[in-house]
Structures are given as structure tokens and as C-alpha cells.
Amino acid sequence: MQTDRQREITDAALELIHEKGIQGLTIKNLAARIGVTEPAIYRHFENKISILTTILEVFKGHTSTIFEKELQGESAFLDKIERLFSKHFEYFTKKPSLSSVIFSEELFRNEPELIRSISGVIEHNQSLLVKIIRKGQITGEIRDDTDASSLALVLMGALRLFVKKWQLSGFSFDLELEGSLLFLNMRRLISKH
């Protein structure tokens, strides 16, 4: 659980990355953004990597809650997956700078700790999505002529690419609205009917 100050620091870090890229995220810039001294930042985080790891862990916790809720719910499995897409699009719309971290390959390239963190997020979310898809295949709602893991990978890849396209466009379109249209087509691809 983050303290209020840690949340303030991670939010400011997201803004800096969003505005200036990863090279703009320095402890000096972060301290100036918040209006504190550099040692004040170090009282809450060991270094820049620990700030980024915390951002990833918060994202993992948020998405895990969404996936677990859908996994436990009673609705149709295609509706569950649609809500997963919708909730992710809603979350990124509220925090667009988060897409600059979550979908930033250059950020993770030379940082094993960050690679482990983002890999953990991906693997965790994929395993929960696979469970939802398998249950949908058992009930006959989702096509079963394709492996559940492959379908999960296609769905997650589509979500990732779509959010990245939105980010690269300068957030120029309504992610939630266009995302719902995207999922209508994804639904046709994975539905058994």
C-alpha cells in the first residue's frame, strides 16, 4: 500500500515520463515537480527503478482486481472479456501517462528488475484471462477450435496495440468509444456462434 507521498511521487513520475520520456525522469526533476528536495524523494524510494517498479505493482494490483472480479462473476464469458477491455480503456483514459510506462519497451530493455515486474503483470493477467476463456469454451460460448492461451495472447495483443496507437496519436481519439467498437470485432473472432 502506497503512502500519500509515495502516490504523489509516482503520479509526478508518470507525468514526467509522459512529457519528457524516460530520460526526463530524474530524481532532480521529480523533486522540482513536487516541490521538495532530492533527499525527500529518497526517503520514500531507493531510486528511479523502485519508483517504476511501484507503478507497475499498482497497475498489477488494479488489473488483478478487475480480472478476479470477472472470473468470479456470473455473467456470460464474452461479456466478462468485454468488461475487461472496457475497464482497461477506462483506466488508461483516466491515467493516459500510464500507457507511457506500461507499453514502453525502451524503458525495460536494460533493467532486469523492471523486466521481471512487467513480465509478472503480463503472465498474471494472461493466466486469469486464459481461465475465463477456458470456462467460456466449456460452456460453448467461446470457440474451442483454438487454444485458450493463443486466444488470450491475441486479445491482450490487440488491447496493447490499440492503447499504444492511441498514445502515439497524442490521445487524439476516444479510447473508450473506439475500444468498444474494437471489442465488437474481437467478439466476432472468438465467439463460437
ROKESE-662817 format. One record per residue: residue number from 1; residue in three letters; x, y, z of N, C-alpha, C, CB in turn. Coordinates in nm, 3 decimals, padded with zeros to 5 digits. Each point is the difference from the previous one (the first is absolute). Glycine has a CB too. Example, Ala and Ser with C-alpha at 12.3 -4.5 7.8 and 13.67 -1.06 7.14 Angstrom:
2
1|ALA|01.319|-00.569|00.780|-00.089|00.119|00.000|00.090|00.120|00.000|-00.189|-00.117|00.125
2|SER|00.154|00.222|-00.197|00.082|00.119|00.006|-00.077|00.109|00.073|00.118|-00.063|-00.215
END
This chain:
193
1|MET|00.084|-00.118|00.000|-00.084|00.118|00.000|00.089|00.125|00.000|-00.185|-00.125|00.123
2|GLN|00.156|00.214|-00.213|00.077|00.123|-00.010|-00.046|00.104|00.102|00.035|-00.047|-00.243
3|THR|00.061|00.125|00.292|-00.035|00.115|00.081|-00.046|00.112|-00.094|00.166|-00.065|00.184
4|ASP|-00.224|00.170|-00.128|-00.041|00.113|-00.082|00.119|00.062|-00.072|-00.190|00.044|00.157
5|ARG|00.303|-00.033|-00.089|00.119|00.059|-00.061|00.053|-00.090|-00.112|00.056|00.114|00.218
6|GLN|-00.056|-00.245|-00.196|00.045|-00.091|-00.105|-00.091|00.011|-00.123|00.094|-00.156|00.175
7|ARG|-00.223|00.165|-00.151|-00.094|00.016|-00.111|00.027|00.130|-00.074|-00.173|-00.132|00.125
8|GLU|00.201|00.238|-00.052|00.033|00.129|-00.062|00.126|-00.012|-00.086|-00.106|00.121|00.196
9|ILE|00.204|-00.193|-00.145|00.125|-00.019|-00.073|-00.023|-00.083|-00.127|00.129|00.014|00.217
10|THR|-00.202|-00.125|-00.205|-00.022|-00.084|-00.118|-00.086|00.072|-00.103|00.019|-00.204|00.144
11|ASP|-00.117|00.282|-00.101|-00.082|00.078|-00.094|00.087|00.103|-00.073|-00.203|-00.032|00.147
12|ALA|00.291|00.099|-00.073|00.090|00.098|-00.062|00.097|-00.069|-00.096|-00.019|00.148|00.204
13|ALA|00.064|-00.268|-00.168|00.090|-00.076|-00.088|-00.070|-00.033|-00.131|00.118|-00.095|00.200
14|LEU|-00.243|00.053|-00.191|-00.078|-00.030|-00.120|-00.012|00.124|-00.090|-00.128|-00.175|00.127
15|GLU|00.100|00.289|-00.065|-00.012|00.125|-00.077|00.132|00.034|-00.070|-00.174|00.083|00.162
16|LEU|00.285|-00.097|-00.091|00.130|00.030|-00.060|00.031|-00.093|-00.117|00.079|00.082|00.222
17|ILE|-00.104|-00.209|-00.205|00.025|-00.095|-00.109|-00.088|00.033|-00.119|00.062|-00.179|00.167
18|HIS|-00.186|00.212|-00.138|-00.095|00.034|-00.106|00.045|00.124|-00.077|-00.185|-00.100|00.137
19|GLU|00.236|00.199|-00.067|00.040|00.127|-00.062|00.138|-00.005|-00.063|-00.140|00.115|00.166
20|LYS|00.236|-00.182|-00.099|00.140|00.010|-00.042|00.065|-00.133|-00.036|00.015|00.196|00.144
21|GLY|-00.092|-00.305|-00.137|00.059|-00.131|-00.024|00.074|-00.048|00.125|00.022|00.053|-00.246
22|ILE|00.028|-00.175|00.239|00.065|-00.058|00.116|00.123|00.079|00.041|-00.084|-00.223|-00.069
23|GLN|00.154|00.285|-00.027|00.118|00.079|00.035|-00.037|00.123|00.083|00.110|-00.081|-00.209
24|GLY|-00.235|00.123|00.203|-00.045|00.115|00.080|-00.029|-00.036|00.145|-00.093|00.096|-00.206
25|LEU|00.086|-00.226|00.234|-00.025|-00.043|00.138|00.132|-00.009|00.074|-00.207|-00.127|-00.070
26|THR|00.240|00.234|00.139|00.117|00.002|00.088|-00.051|00.038|00.138|00.163|00.063|-00.190
27|ILE|-00.086|-00.099|00.289|-00.038|00.037|00.137|-00.003|00.153|00.012|00.103|-00.216|00.091
28|LYS|-00.010|00.283|-00.156|00.003|00.147|00.002|-00.128|00.058|-00.059|00.251|-00.006|-00.019
29|ASN|-00.292|-00.043|-00.099|-00.123|00.049|-00.063|-00.123|-00.033|00.084|00.109|-00.025|-00.224
30|LEU|-00.106|-00.093|00.282|-00.113|-00.044|00.083|-00.014|00.087|00.124|00.033|-00.234|-00.084
31|ALA|00.078|00.261|00.148|-00.002|00.086|00.120|-00.050|00.140|-00.036|00.191|-00.131|00.100
32|ALA|-00.145|00.183|-00.213|-00.044|00.134|-00.043|-00.149|00.000|-00.032|00.229|00.046|-00.091
33|ARG|-00.278|-00.151|00.028|-00.142|-00.009|-00.036|-00.088|00.002|00.124|00.062|-00.130|-00.204
34|ILE|-00.019|00.060|00.307|-00.080|-00.010|00.123|00.025|00.118|00.094|00.005|-00.249|-00.021
35|GLY|00.112|00.310|00.007|00.035|00.112|00.088|00.064|-00.044|00.129|-00.186|00.124|-00.100
36|VAL|00.268|-00.230|00.091|00.072|-00.049|00.118|00.147|-00.014|-00.038|-00.206|-00.124|00.089
37|THR|00.288|00.087|00.008|00.142|-00.023|-00.027|00.019|-00.143|-00.052|00.067|00.168|00.180
38|GLU|00.046|-00.191|-00.245|00.030|-00.135|-00.048|00.006|-00.102|00.114|00.126|00.103|-00.189
39|PRO|-00.062|-00.069|00.305|-00.001|-00.096|00.110|-00.141|-00.039|00.047|00.219|00.095|00.069
40|ALA|-00.314|-00.004|-00.086|-00.139|-00.031|00.038|-00.055|-00.113|-00.086|-00.034|00.239|00.073
41|ILE|00.071|-00.242|-00.200|-00.044|-00.109|-00.089|00.062|-00.131|00.048|-00.022|00.160|-00.196
42|TYR|00.152|-00.154|00.231|00.071|-00.122|00.042|-00.052|-00.055|00.133|00.201|00.083|-00.122
43|ARG|-00.271|-00.005|00.197|-00.060|-00.052|00.124|-00.115|-00.095|-00.031|00.065|00.210|00.119
44|HIS|-00.120|-00.197|-00.239|-00.116|-00.083|-00.038|00.033|-00.109|-00.101|-00.141|00.197|00.045
45|PHE|00.245|-00.173|-00.126|00.040|-00.096|-00.102|00.152|-00.005|-00.007|-00.211|00.042|-00.131
46|GLU|00.262|-00.163|00.112|00.145|-00.019|-00.006|00.061|00.066|-00.123|-00.028|-00.214|00.124
47|ASN|-00.044|00.204|-00.237|00.051|00.055|-00.126|-00.113|00.007|-00.103|00.230|-00.093|00.050
48|LYS|-00.194|00.132|-00.170|-00.098|00.013|-00.108|-00.065|-00.135|-00.034|00.132|00.193|-00.091
49|ILE|-00.053|-00.299|00.094|-00.052|-00.134|-00.032|-00.107|-00.041|00.102|00.222|-00.063|-00.104
50|SER|-00.201|00.094|00.231|-00.100|-00.037|00.100|-00.129|00.080|-00.019|00.184|-00.057|00.161
51|ILE|-00.174|00.177|-00.213|-00.120|00.079|-00.031|-00.077|-00.068|-00.114|00.114|00.215|00.074
52|LEU|-00.042|-00.254|-00.178|-00.064|-00.065|-00.114|-00.057|-00.136|00.038|00.157|00.120|-00.153
53|THR|-00.086|-00.194|00.237|-00.050|-00.129|00.046|-00.129|00.019|00.079|00.235|-00.089|00.008
54|THR|-00.242|00.192|00.072|-00.123|00.028|00.075|-00.115|00.033|-00.094|00.138|00.084|00.192
55|ILE|-00.111|-00.006|-00.295|-00.105|00.031|-00.099|-00.053|-00.130|-00.061|00.109|00.224|-00.050
56|LEU|-00.019|-00.314|00.013|-00.041|-00.127|-00.059|-00.078|-00.086|00.099|00.199|00.009|-00.149
57|GLU|-00.158|-00.009|00.276|-00.071|-00.079|00.101|-00.140|00.055|00.025|00.220|-00.057|00.106
58|VAL|-00.234|00.188|-00.106|-00.133|00.061|00.017|-00.089|-00.038|-00.118|00.100|00.193|00.130
59|PHE|-00.045|-00.187|-00.251|-00.075|-00.040|-00.119|-00.040|-00.147|00.009|00.123|00.172|-00.137
60|LYS|-00.029|-00.257|00.178|-00.030|-00.143|00.014|-00.113|-00.022|00.101|00.239|-00.056|-00.058
61|GLY|-00.234|00.125|00.169|-00.105|-00.013|00.101|-00.135|00.043|-00.054|00.169|00.039|00.177
62|HIS|-00.170|00.072|-00.251|-00.125|00.050|-00.058|-00.057|-00.101|-00.100|00.080|00.238|00.033
63|THR|00.004|-00.284|-00.126|-00.050|-00.092|-00.102|-00.036|-00.135|00.060|00.141|00.117|-00.171
64|SER|-00.067|-00.160|00.271|-00.030|-00.126|00.064|-00.139|00.003|00.063|00.244|-00.035|00.043
65|THR|-00.278|00.147|00.019|-00.133|00.015|00.060|-00.108|-00.011|-00.106|00.097|00.146|00.178
66|ILE|-00.074|-00.083|-00.293|-00.097|-00.005|-00.109|-00.016|-00.144|-00.050|00.059|00.237|-00.067
67|PHE|00.053|-00.305|00.042|-00.005|-00.137|-00.051|-00.068|-00.094|00.100|00.209|00.044|-00.132
68|GLU|-00.171|-00.033|00.259|-00.057|-00.088|00.103|-00.151|00.019|00.012|00.218|00.006|00.124
69|LYS|-00.262|00.120|-00.131|-00.144|00.028|00.009|-00.074|-00.066|-00.116|00.049|00.219|00.115
70|GLU|00.007|-00.208|-00.234|-00.065|-00.060|-00.116|00.006|-00.153|00.007|00.060|00.202|-00.136
71|LEU|00.047|-00.255|00.185|00.014|-00.145|00.012|-00.106|-00.057|00.093|00.246|00.020|-00.044
72|GLN|-00.277|00.053|00.151|-00.096|-00.046|00.099|-00.146|00.031|-00.037|00.178|00.031|00.170
73|GLY|-00.199|00.061|-00.262|-00.135|00.044|-00.035|-00.081|-00.108|-00.071|00.088|00.230|-00.016
74|GLU|-00.217|-00.202|00.005|-00.094|-00.099|-00.056|-00.041|00.028|-00.144|-00.080|-00.033|00.230
75|SER|00.127|00.139|-00.291|-00.047|00.037|-00.134|00.065|-00.086|-00.109|-00.037|00.234|00.083
76|ALA|-00.010|-00.212|-00.205|00.055|-00.072|-00.115|00.148|00.031|-00.015|-00.225|00.007|-00.116
77|PHE|00.300|-00.103|00.067|00.146|00.014|-00.006|00.045|00.105|-00.101|00.018|-00.238|00.068
78|LEU|-00.088|00.250|-00.179|00.034|00.106|-00.095|-00.025|00.137|00.061|-00.057|-00.153|-00.191
79|ASP|-00.047|00.165|00.272|-00.028|00.126|00.070|00.110|00.031|00.102|-00.247|-00.036|-00.032
80|LYS|00.297|-00.067|00.097|00.110|00.018|00.095|00.123|00.058|-00.071|-00.087|-00.193|00.139
81|ILE|00.121|00.135|-00.253|00.117|00.046|-00.075|-00.022|00.142|-00.050|00.053|-00.237|-00.068
82|GLU|-00.174|00.265|00.024|-00.031|00.137|-00.046|00.018|00.100|00.114|-00.161|-00.093|-00.168
83|ARG|00.118|00.058|00.288|00.018|00.089|00.115|00.147|00.017|00.034|-00.223|-00.070|00.087
84|LEU|00.302|-00.037|-00.103|00.144|00.012|00.023|00.061|00.104|-00.093|00.009|-00.240|00.074
85|PHE|-00.044|00.232|-00.202|00.046|00.099|-00.097|-00.046|00.139|00.042|-00.005|-00.173|-00.184
86|SER|-00.123|00.184|00.212|-00.060|00.130|00.034|00.066|00.062|00.122|-00.216|-00.078|-00.097
87|LYS|00.239|-00.002|00.200|00.061|00.051|00.124|00.144|00.045|-00.025|-00.146|-00.153|00.134
88|HIS|00.218|00.080|-00.219|00.136|00.042|-00.032|-00.001|00.132|-00.079|00.073|-00.242|-00.003
89|PHE|-00.163|00.255|-00.093|-00.008|00.124|-00.078|-00.040|00.117|00.091|-00.061|-00.133|-00.206
90|GLU|-00.028|00.107|00.298|-00.042|00.104|00.095|00.118|00.043|00.089|-00.235|-00.095|00.000
91|TYR|00.312|-00.002|00.048|00.113|00.028|00.087|00.106|00.082|-00.073|-00.044|-00.213|00.126
92|PHE|00.076|00.173|-00.249|00.100|00.074|-00.078|-00.052|00.139|-00.037|00.089|-00.216|-00.090
93|THR|-00.219|00.231|00.069|-00.056|00.132|-00.029|00.017|00.092|00.120|-00.166|-00.104|-00.159
94|LYS|00.147|00.049|00.278|00.017|00.080|00.122|00.147|00.031|00.028|-00.207|-00.105|00.091
95|LYS|00.296|00.015|-00.129|00.144|00.017|00.024|00.076|-00.026|-00.130|-00.026|-00.069|00.244
96|PRO|00.013|00.158|-00.342|00.066|-00.025|-00.129|00.151|-00.015|00.011|-00.184|00.126|-00.107
97|SER|00.245|-00.059|00.202|00.146|-00.009|00.013|00.043|-00.142|00.039|00.007|00.242|00.066
98|LEU|-00.097|-00.320|-00.010|00.032|-00.138|00.037|00.037|-00.082|-00.124|-00.155|00.016|00.197
99|SER|00.094|00.014|-00.310|00.032|-00.075|-00.123|00.145|00.023|-00.041|-00.239|00.019|-00.073
100|SER|00.296|00.096|00.111|00.140|00.028|-00.031|00.095|-00.091|00.077|-00.063|00.237|-00.046
101|VAL|00.017|-00.289|00.158|00.083|-00.092|00.079|-00.032|-00.145|-00.036|00.011|00.169|00.188
102|ILE|-00.136|-00.205|-00.186|-00.040|-00.138|-00.020|00.042|-00.053|-00.137|-00.192|00.039|00.153
103|PHE|00.183|00.045|-00.256|00.030|-00.045|-00.135|00.128|00.062|-00.055|-00.244|-00.029|-00.037
104|SER|00.345|00.038|00.121|00.124|00.065|-00.039|00.115|-00.100|00.001|-00.085|00.217|00.093
105|GLU|00.112|-00.276|-00.209|00.106|-00.100|-00.009|00.137|00.057|00.037|-00.132|-00.114|-00.176
106|GLU|00.160|00.238|00.133|00.131|00.059|00.028|00.023|00.018|00.149|-00.010|00.116|-00.221
107|LEU|-00.097|-00.101|00.296|00.009|00.017|00.144|00.054|-00.126|00.068|-00.190|00.162|-00.011
108|PHE|00.154|-00.278|-00.041|00.032|-00.126|00.066|00.126|-00.066|-00.054|-00.240|-00.028|00.040
109|ARG|00.288|00.071|-00.154|00.105|-00.069|-00.074|00.120|-00.041|00.085|-00.073|00.127|-00.196
110|ASN|00.127|-00.037|00.275|00.123|-00.029|00.075|-00.021|-00.006|00.151|00.125|00.109|-00.182
111|GLU|-00.245|-00.133|00.223|-00.031|-00.002|00.144|-00.067|-00.132|00.039|-00.025|00.251|-00.001
112|PRO|00.104|-00.348|00.045|-00.056|-00.132|00.034|-00.116|00.006|00.101|00.225|-00.094|-00.046
113|GLU|-00.216|00.184|00.143|-00.107|00.010|00.100|-00.132|00.042|-00.063|00.171|00.057|00.174
114|LEU|-00.162|00.038|-00.268|-00.122|00.045|-00.069|-00.052|-00.107|-00.095|00.080|00.237|00.018
115|ILE|00.012|-00.309|-00.082|-00.042|-00.110|-00.088|-00.076|-00.104|00.081|00.198|00.040|-00.151
116|ARG|-00.147|-00.073|00.270|-00.069|-00.097|00.087|-00.138|00.053|00.040|00.222|-00.083|00.086
117|SER|-00.230|00.210|-00.053|-00.128|00.058|00.043|-00.103|-00.002|-00.111|00.123|00.145|00.160
118|ILE|-00.085|-00.097|-00.279|-00.098|00.004|-00.109|-00.034|-00.140|-00.047|00.088|00.224|-00.071
119|SER|00.009|-00.314|00.074|-00.028|-00.140|-00.036|-00.099|-00.061|00.098|00.229|-00.022|-00.101
120|GLY|-00.214|00.056|00.228|-00.094|-00.049|00.100|-00.141|00.050|-00.024|00.187|-00.009|00.162
121|VAL|-00.199|00.134|-00.200|-00.132|00.058|-00.030|-00.062|-00.074|-00.119|00.072|00.226|00.088
122|ILE|00.005|-00.244|-00.194|-00.050|-00.064|-00.121|-00.040|-00.145|00.028|00.146|00.149|-00.140
123|GLU|-00.058|-00.223|00.206|-00.029|-00.141|00.028|-00.122|-00.017|00.091|00.244|-00.050|-00.027
124|HIS|-00.253|00.134|00.127|-00.114|-00.007|00.092|-00.131|00.027|-00.073|00.149|00.073|00.189
125|ASN|-00.153|00.035|-00.266|-00.122|00.035|-00.071|-00.034|-00.104|-00.106|00.048|00.241|00.041
126|GLN|00.053|-00.292|-00.110|-00.025|-00.102|-00.101|-00.057|-00.127|00.063|00.185|00.095|-00.140
127|SER|-00.131|-00.135|00.254|-00.051|-00.123|00.063|-00.146|00.015|00.042|00.233|-00.053|00.080
128|LEU|-00.270|00.170|-00.032|-00.140|00.022|00.039|-00.090|00.006|-00.123|00.077|00.124|00.204
129|LEU|-00.030|-00.061|-00.311|-00.079|00.005|-00.123|-00.016|-00.140|-00.060|00.082|00.235|-00.044
130|VAL|00.021|-00.316|00.049|-00.008|-00.138|-00.049|-00.108|-00.076|00.078|00.245|00.005|-00.065
131|LYS|-00.254|00.015|00.196|-00.103|-00.067|00.080|-00.139|00.040|-00.046|00.156|-00.007|00.194
132|ILE|-00.175|00.136|-00.220|-00.130|00.048|-00.047|-00.033|-00.061|-00.137|00.031|00.216|00.130
133|ILE|00.066|-00.216|-00.218|-00.022|-00.055|-00.135|-00.031|-00.149|00.008|00.156|00.173|-00.098
134|ARG|-00.081|-00.248|00.179|-00.024|-00.145|00.012|-00.141|-00.028|00.051|00.244|-00.037|00.043
135|LYS|-00.287|00.114|00.054|-00.137|-00.020|00.051|-00.101|00.032|-00.109|00.076|00.057|00.233
136|GLY|-00.049|00.046|-00.312|-00.088|00.034|-00.112|00.001|-00.108|-00.108|00.039|00.241|00.048
137|GLN|00.074|-00.307|-00.067|00.007|-00.110|-00.095|-00.079|-00.120|00.049|00.226|00.081|-00.074
138|ILE|-00.219|-00.107|00.204|-00.074|-00.113|00.058|-00.151|00.020|-00.015|00.187|-00.038|00.165
139|THR|-00.232|00.162|-00.146|-00.144|00.027|-00.012|-00.045|00.013|-00.145|00.010|00.115|00.220
140|GLY|00.084|-00.115|-00.314|-00.036|00.009|-00.141|-00.018|00.142|-00.049|-00.107|-00.218|00.024
141|GLU|00.143|00.314|00.056|-00.017|00.141|-00.037|00.118|00.050|-00.085|-00.132|00.037|00.211
142|ILE|00.251|-00.086|-00.180|00.122|00.043|-00.069|00.052|-00.117|-00.083|00.058|00.166|00.185
143|ARG|-00.012|-00.133|-00.304|00.049|-00.104|-00.091|00.105|-00.087|00.068|-00.048|00.150|-00.196
144|ASP|00.038|-00.280|00.171|00.092|-00.092|00.063|00.094|-00.067|-00.100|-00.171|-00.039|00.176
145|ASP|00.171|00.089|-00.299|00.090|-00.054|-00.101|00.138|00.068|00.003|-00.199|-00.054|-00.142
146|THR|00.216|00.144|00.238|00.127|00.069|00.020|00.035|-00.008|00.148|-00.043|00.157|-00.195
147|ASP|00.168|-00.178|00.224|00.047|-00.010|00.137|-00.032|00.128|00.078|00.184|-00.154|-00.076
148|ALA|-00.228|00.139|00.200|-00.037|00.115|00.084|00.118|00.095|00.020|-00.168|-00.143|00.116
149|SER|00.289|00.089|-00.104|00.118|00.086|00.018|00.024|00.086|-00.124|00.100|-00.171|00.153
150|SER|-00.123|00.115|-00.270|00.018|00.076|-00.123|-00.105|00.110|-00.012|00.098|-00.203|-00.110
151|LEU|-00.222|00.171|00.145|-00.105|00.101|-00.004|00.030|00.113|00.098|-00.167|-00.175|-00.066
152|ALA|00.217|00.139|00.184|00.034|00.103|00.100|00.111|00.089|-00.053|-00.067|-00.154|00.186
153|LEU|00.166|00.095|-00.250|00.110|00.078|-00.057|-00.049|00.096|-00.108|00.156|-00.190|00.051
154|VAL|-00.246|00.143|-00.136|-00.057|00.086|-00.105|-00.077|00.116|00.062|-00.016|-00.198|-00.156
155|LEU|-00.066|00.170|00.256|-00.078|00.104|00.065|00.090|00.102|00.069|-00.188|-00.163|00.032
156|MET|00.285|00.114|00.044|00.089|00.092|00.070|00.085|00.081|-00.097|00.006|-00.159|00.193
157|GLY|00.035|00.095|-00.302|00.077|00.072|-00.101|-00.082|00.109|-00.066|00.133|-00.206|-00.039
158|ALA|-00.259|00.176|00.012|-00.088|00.101|-00.061|-00.018|00.119|00.095|-00.119|-00.180|-00.131
159|LEU|00.097|00.152|00.258|-00.017|00.108|00.098|00.126|00.085|00.007|-00.160|-00.143|00.132
160|ARG|00.273|00.077|-00.123|00.128|00.070|00.011|00.026|00.089|-00.121|00.088|-00.190|00.137
161|LEU|-00.105|00.134|-00.256|00.026|00.076|-00.122|-00.097|00.117|-00.015|00.087|-00.208|-00.107
162|PHE|-00.212|00.185|00.146|-00.101|00.105|-00.011|00.033|00.117|00.093|-00.172|-00.174|-00.060
163|VAL|00.210|00.144|00.184|00.037|00.106|00.095|00.127|00.071|-00.048|-00.106|-00.130|00.190
164|LYS|00.201|00.054|-00.243|00.123|00.060|-00.052|-00.030|00.094|-00.117|00.131|-00.204|00.074
165|LYS|-00.221|00.162|-00.162|-00.042|00.085|-00.113|-00.061|00.130|00.052|-00.040|-00.206|-00.143
166|TRP|-00.043|00.195|00.245|-00.063|00.118|00.062|00.108|00.092|00.058|-00.207|-00.135|00.053
167|GLN|00.303|00.076|00.015|00.110|00.078|00.058|00.079|00.071|-00.109|00.014|-00.161|00.192
168|LEU|00.025|00.088|-00.296|00.081|00.057|-00.107|-00.075|00.107|-00.080|00.120|-00.217|-00.014
169|SER|-00.254|00.210|00.015|-00.080|00.101|-00.071|-00.014|00.128|00.083|-00.125|-00.184|-00.116
170|GLY|00.188|00.186|00.233|-00.015|00.116|00.088|-00.136|-00.001|00.070|00.153|00.130|-00.149
171|PHE|-00.207|-00.253|00.169|-00.129|-00.016|00.069|-00.110|00.072|-00.078|00.117|-00.018|00.224
172|SER|-00.111|00.006|-00.356|-00.088|00.079|-00.087|-00.138|-00.061|-00.023|00.203|00.081|-00.107
173|PHE|-00.228|-00.199|00.158|-00.134|-00.057|-00.017|-00.052|-00.050|00.134|00.053|-00.065|-00.238
174|ASP|-00.181|00.043|00.243|-00.067|-00.045|00.122|00.030|-00.148|00.019|-00.183|00.173|-00.025
175|LEU|00.275|-00.204|00.115|00.045|-00.137|00.022|-00.114|-00.091|00.041|00.224|00.087|00.063
176|GLU|-00.311|-00.039|00.024|-00.109|-00.085|00.049|-00.100|-00.029|-00.111|00.030|00.095|00.228
177|LEU|-00.067|00.005|-00.304|-00.097|-00.019|-00.109|00.059|-00.088|-00.110|-00.102|00.223|00.052
178|GLU|00.219|-00.186|-00.100|00.064|-00.079|-00.107|00.035|-00.140|00.050|00.092|00.212|-00.103
179|GLY|-00.058|-00.222|00.232|00.031|-00.130|00.057|-00.120|-00.092|00.003|00.174|00.108|00.136
180|SER|-00.292|-00.052|-00.111|-00.120|-00.083|00.000|-00.029|-00.052|-00.141|-00.093|00.132|00.194
181|LEU|00.122|-00.051|-00.296|-00.017|-00.045|-00.138|00.102|-00.109|-00.034|-00.087|00.228|-00.063
182|LEU|00.208|-00.211|00.112|00.102|-00.104|-00.020|-00.047|-00.132|00.059|00.182|00.175|00.004
183|PHE|-00.237|-00.168|00.118|-00.039|-00.126|00.063|-00.116|-00.067|-00.073|00.079|00.091|00.217
184|LEU|-00.168|-00.014|-00.279|-00.107|-00.063|-00.078|00.060|-00.092|-00.106|-00.150|00.200|00.041
185|ASN|00.256|-00.156|-00.105|00.066|-00.083|-00.101|00.076|-00.117|00.064|00.020|00.201|-00.147
186|MET|00.042|-00.176|00.262|00.070|-00.107|00.071|-00.101|-00.107|00.043|00.178|00.162|00.080
187|ARG|-00.295|-00.118|-00.039|-00.105|-00.093|00.043|-00.036|-00.095|-00.115|-00.091|00.173|00.162
188|ARG|00.081|-00.117|-00.282|-00.034|-00.083|-00.116|00.110|-00.104|-00.027|-00.130|00.192|-00.098
189|LEU|00.254|-00.154|00.126|00.111|-00.092|-00.024|00.005|-00.115|00.098|00.124|00.190|-00.094
190|ILE|-00.162|-00.166|00.219|00.015|-00.104|00.102|-00.129|-00.073|00.033|00.184|00.132|00.093
191|SER|-00.298|-00.077|-00.137|-00.128|-00.061|00.031|-00.018|-00.129|-00.079|-00.097|00.226|00.049
192|LYS|00.035|-00.323|00.014|-00.026|-00.128|-00.069|-00.121|00.012|-00.092|00.100|-00.125|00.194
193|HIS|-00.185|00.223|-00.169|-00.126|00.011|-00.077|00.013|00.101|-00.110|-00.129|-00.064|00.200
END
